[in-house]
Amino acid sequence: MVRQLSLEEKAALKRELFQKVENGFEQMFGDGKLDELRTFVQKDDQAGQIVDEIWQWMMEKHIEKDEQTDLVETKRMCPFCGGIGKSREEDNDPRGIVGTQGSVSFKRESFYCGRCRKVFFPSGPKA
Protein backbone atom coordinates (compact mmCIF):
# COMPACT_ATOMS: atom_id res chain seq x y z
CA MET A 1 0.00 0.00 0.00
CA VAL A 2 1.40 3.39 -1.00
CA ARG A 3 0.70 6.05 1.59
CA GLN A 4 -0.03 9.51 0.28
CA LEU A 5 -1.50 12.77 1.45
CA SER A 6 -4.74 14.14 0.10
CA LEU A 7 -4.50 17.20 -2.14
CA GLU A 8 -5.94 19.30 0.69
CA GLU A 9 -3.36 18.02 3.20
CA LYS A 10 -0.50 18.69 0.77
CA ALA A 11 -1.79 22.19 0.04
CA ALA A 12 -2.14 22.99 3.76
CA LEU A 13 1.39 21.75 4.49
CA LYS A 14 2.80 23.74 1.55
CA ARG A 15 1.08 26.91 2.77
CA GLU A 16 2.48 26.39 6.26
CA LEU A 17 5.98 25.69 4.91
CA PHE A 18 5.95 28.68 2.56
CA GLN A 19 4.85 30.91 5.45
CA LYS A 20 7.84 29.67 7.46
CA VAL A 21 10.18 30.30 4.52
CA GLU A 22 8.73 33.79 4.03
CA ASN A 23 9.19 34.56 7.74
CA GLY A 24 12.79 33.35 7.50
CA PHE A 25 13.39 35.51 4.45
CA GLU A 26 12.12 38.55 6.37
CA GLN A 27 14.42 37.69 9.28
CA MET A 28 17.38 37.81 6.90
CA PHE A 29 16.40 40.49 4.39
CA GLY A 30 13.51 42.44 5.95
CA ASP A 31 13.62 46.14 6.74
CA GLY A 32 16.76 46.99 8.67
CA LYS A 33 18.16 43.44 8.63
CA LEU A 34 21.03 44.27 6.28
CA ASP A 35 22.24 46.80 8.85
CA GLU A 36 21.42 44.61 11.86
CA LEU A 37 23.24 41.50 10.64
CA ARG A 38 26.69 43.02 10.10
CA THR A 39 29.18 40.26 10.84
CA PHE A 40 29.55 36.92 9.14
CA VAL A 41 28.86 35.19 12.46
CA GLN A 42 25.57 37.10 12.89
CA LYS A 43 24.50 36.23 9.35
CA ASP A 44 25.54 32.59 9.78
CA ASP A 45 23.75 32.26 13.14
CA GLN A 46 20.53 33.78 11.76
CA ALA A 47 20.53 31.66 8.60
CA GLY A 48 21.33 28.52 10.59
CA GLN A 49 18.50 29.16 13.02
CA ILE A 50 16.03 29.65 10.16
CA VAL A 51 17.14 26.45 8.42
CA ASP A 52 17.02 24.52 11.71
CA GLU A 53 13.44 25.68 12.37
CA ILE A 54 12.32 24.61 8.91
CA TRP A 55 14.12 21.26 9.24
CA GLN A 56 12.50 20.61 12.62
CA TRP A 57 9.05 21.54 11.29
CA MET A 58 9.45 19.18 8.30
CA MET A 59 10.62 16.29 10.48
CA GLU A 60 7.82 16.76 13.01
CA LYS A 61 5.17 16.93 10.27
CA HIS A 62 6.54 13.84 8.54
CA ILE A 63 6.63 11.85 11.78
CA GLU A 64 3.13 13.10 12.60
CA LYS A 65 1.87 11.81 9.25
CA ASP A 66 3.50 8.43 9.93
CA GLU A 67 1.56 8.19 13.18
CA GLN A 68 -1.70 9.10 11.45
CA THR A 69 -1.29 6.46 8.76
CA ASP A 70 0.11 3.54 10.76
CA LEU A 71 -2.21 0.54 10.80
CA VAL A 72 -3.73 0.20 14.27
CA GLU A 73 -3.30 -3.57 14.30
CA THR A 74 0.38 -3.33 13.37
CA LYS A 75 1.32 -0.75 15.96
CA ARG A 76 -0.53 -2.60 18.75
CA MET A 77 1.44 -5.81 18.11
CA CYS A 78 4.01 -6.48 20.83
CA PRO A 79 7.52 -6.60 19.36
CA PHE A 80 8.61 -9.07 22.06
CA CYS A 81 5.97 -11.80 21.86
CA GLY A 82 3.53 -10.81 19.08
CA GLY A 83 0.61 -10.32 21.46
CA ILE A 84 -1.80 -7.40 21.19
CA GLY A 85 -0.98 -4.46 23.45
CA LYS A 86 -3.42 -2.24 25.30
CA SER A 87 -3.06 1.54 24.83
CA ARG A 88 -1.57 3.42 27.78
CA GLU A 89 -3.15 6.88 27.50
CA GLU A 90 -1.40 8.19 30.62
CA ASP A 91 2.07 7.51 29.19
CA ASN A 92 1.78 9.33 25.87
CA ASP A 93 4.22 12.16 26.63
CA PRO A 94 6.26 13.65 23.80
CA ARG A 95 9.32 11.63 22.80
CA GLY A 96 12.52 12.89 21.24
CA ILE A 97 14.85 11.70 18.52
CA VAL A 98 18.18 13.31 17.66
CA GLY A 99 18.87 13.59 13.94
CA THR A 100 21.76 15.01 11.97
CA GLN A 101 20.40 18.57 12.22
CA GLY A 102 19.16 18.46 15.82
CA SER A 103 16.39 16.96 17.88
CA VAL A 104 12.76 16.42 16.99
CA SER A 105 9.94 15.84 19.43
CA PHE A 106 6.80 13.89 18.64
CA LYS A 107 3.98 12.06 20.34
CA ARG A 108 3.71 8.33 19.94
CA GLU A 109 1.35 5.97 21.68
CA SER A 110 2.63 3.49 24.19
CA PHE A 111 1.14 0.05 24.76
CA TYR A 112 1.21 -2.55 27.50
CA CYS A 113 1.39 -6.23 26.62
CA GLY A 114 -0.35 -8.34 29.26
CA ARG A 115 1.13 -11.53 27.84
CA CYS A 116 4.80 -10.63 28.42
CA ARG A 117 4.16 -7.71 30.83
CA LYS A 118 6.16 -5.15 28.88
CA VAL A 119 5.50 -1.60 27.78
CA PHE A 120 6.44 -0.80 24.22
CA PHE A 121 6.45 2.23 21.95
CA PRO A 122 5.89 1.12 18.39
CA SER A 123 8.16 2.89 15.96
CA GLY A 124 6.32 1.79 12.87
CA PRO A 125 7.88 0.02 9.92
CA LYS A 126 10.66 2.57 9.26
CA ALA A 127 11.74 4.47 12.36
C-alpha positions in Angstrom: 0.0 0.0 0.0 1.4 3.4 -1.0 0.7 6.1 1.6 0.0 9.5 0.3 -1.5 12.8 1.5 -4.7 14.1 0.1 -4.5 17.2 -2.1 -5.9 19.3 0.7 -3.4 18.0 3.2 -0.5 18.7 0.8 -1.8 22.2 0.0 -2.1 23.0 3.8 1.4 21.8 4.5 2.8 23.7 1.6 1.1 26.9 2.8 2.5 26.4 6.3 6.0 25.7 4.9 5.9 28.7 2.6 4.9 30.9 5.4 7.8 29.7 7.5 10.2 30.3 4.5 8.7 33.8 4.0 9.2 34.6 7.7 12.8 33.3 7.5 13.4 35.5 4.5 12.1 38.6 6.4 14.4 37.7 9.3 17.4 37.8 6.9 16.4 40.5 4.4 13.5 42.4 6.0 13.6 46.1 6.7 16.8 47.0 8.7 18.2 43.4 8.6 21.0 44.3 6.3 22.2 46.8 8.9 21.4 44.6 11.9 23.2 41.5 10.6 26.7 43.0 10.1 29.2 40.3 10.8 29.5 36.9 9.1 28.9 35.2 12.5 25.6 37.1 12.9 24.5 36.2 9.3 25.5 32.6 9.8 23.7 32.3 13.1 20.5 33.8 11.8 20.5 31.7 8.6 21.3 28.5 10.6 18.5 29.2 13.0 16.0 29.7 10.2 17.1 26.4 8.4 17.0 24.5 11.7 13.4 25.7 12.4 12.3 24.6 8.9 14.1 21.3 9.2 12.5 20.6 12.6 9.0 21.5 11.3 9.4 19.2 8.3 10.6 16.3 10.5 7.8 16.8 13.0 5.2 16.9 10.3 6.5 13.8 8.5 6.6 11.8 11.8 3.1 13.1 12.6 1.9 11.8 9.2 3.5 8.4 9.9 1.6 8.2 13.2 -1.7 9.1 11.5 -1.3 6.5 8.8 0.1 3.5 10.8 -2.2 0.5 10.8 -3.7 0.2 14.3 -3.3 -3.6 14.3 0.4 -3.3 13.4 1.3 -0.8 16.0 -0.5 -2.6 18.7 1.4 -5.8 18.1 4.0 -6.5 20.8 7.5 -6.6 19.4 8.6 -9.1 22.1 6.0 -11.8 21.9 3.5 -10.8 19.1 0.6 -10.3 21.5 -1.8 -7.4 21.2 -1.0 -4.5 23.4 -3.4 -2.2 25.3 -3.1 1.5 24.8 -1.6 3.4 27.8 -3.1 6.9 27.5 -1.4 8.2 30.6 2.1 7.5 29.2 1.8 9.3 25.9 4.2 12.2 26.6 6.3 13.6 23.8 9.3 11.6 22.8 12.5 12.9 21.2 14.9 11.7 18.5 18.2 13.3 17.7 18.9 13.6 13.9 21.8 15.0 12.0 20.4 18.6 12.2 19.2 18.5 15.8 16.4 17.0 17.9 12.8 16.4 17.0 9.9 15.8 19.4 6.8 13.9 18.6 4.0 12.1 20.3 3.7 8.3 19.9 1.3 6.0 21.7 2.6 3.5 24.2 1.1 0.1 24.8 1.2 -2.6 27.5 1.4 -6.2 26.6 -0.3 -8.3 29.3 1.1 -11.5 27.8 4.8 -10.6 28.4 4.2 -7.7 30.8 6.2 -5.1 28.9 5.5 -1.6 27.8 6.4 -0.8 24.2 6.5 2.2 21.9 5.9 1.1 18.4 8.2 2.9 16.0 6.3 1.8 12.9 7.9 0.0 9.9 10.7 2.6 9.3 11.7 4.5 12.4 
